[in-house]
Amino acid sequence: SDSIAPQRRIPPLQTDALLFSDPQGKQVSVFSAFMALVQGQEDPVDLAERWINLDLSALMDHQISWGIDMLRLQADPDSPDLMNSNIRNTLGLLSLTFDPKHLHRILRQAIQIKESIEGNMNIQLALEYLLFSWAKEEKRSAK
């Protein structure tokens, strides 16, 4: 590697650390709901409504880390610098479906939400918009 910075292992985020109740009252991890969302099996508005009472800062940290890892995997499928090495394969497959520019837009949205949690932004609406962006079919173009 030509990197000047020393290589360090980043401990994986706990994908099951953030739990919420689904409509049937079952405890579901945020990551499994996220995967259902990007696969078209979860409605962004319904999911935003269920996520609004979670620790939004932690929720945005997770989404930002997933997006960054997907971009890293697009650039280098063998990247050692993942924040979520425990879900490398899933994020690697998912990264193939997203256009990098779209991922950058999603990351900007998530960062803006994280920075505005204590502000006057309508967080419910911003969260819905973010989840629509993840679910949007702006997939990677075939090369």
C-alpha positions, 0 to 999 in steps of 0.5 A: 500500500502506498498509504502514508498513514499507518494501517490500523484495524477499526473495530466493527460497529455492532450491527445488532446494537441498535434494535427497534420494534417492527409492526408485529412487536418483534425486535429487529436490528437496524441493519436487517431493516436497512437491508430490507429497505434497499431490497425494496421490502421495506417502506421508507416512510414507515421505517422512518416513523419507527426509527424516529425515536432511536438514538438518531446520532448512532443511527446516522453513524451506522448509515454513514459507516455503511456508505463509506465502507461501500465506497471503499469496497467499490474502490478496492474489494479487498480494502482492509480499512472497513469500519464494518468488517463483520459485514464485508460480504454483504456490503460488498455485494450491496456496493455493486448496486449503487452508483458512487455519486449516489452514495456520496449524496446519501452520505451528505444527507446522513451527515447533515441529519447528524449535524442537525439533530439538535437544530430546527430541521424536521428530522422526521422528514429528513429521515424519510428523505434519506431512506427514500434515497437509500431505496431509490433505484439509482443503481450503478450503470453497467460498464 
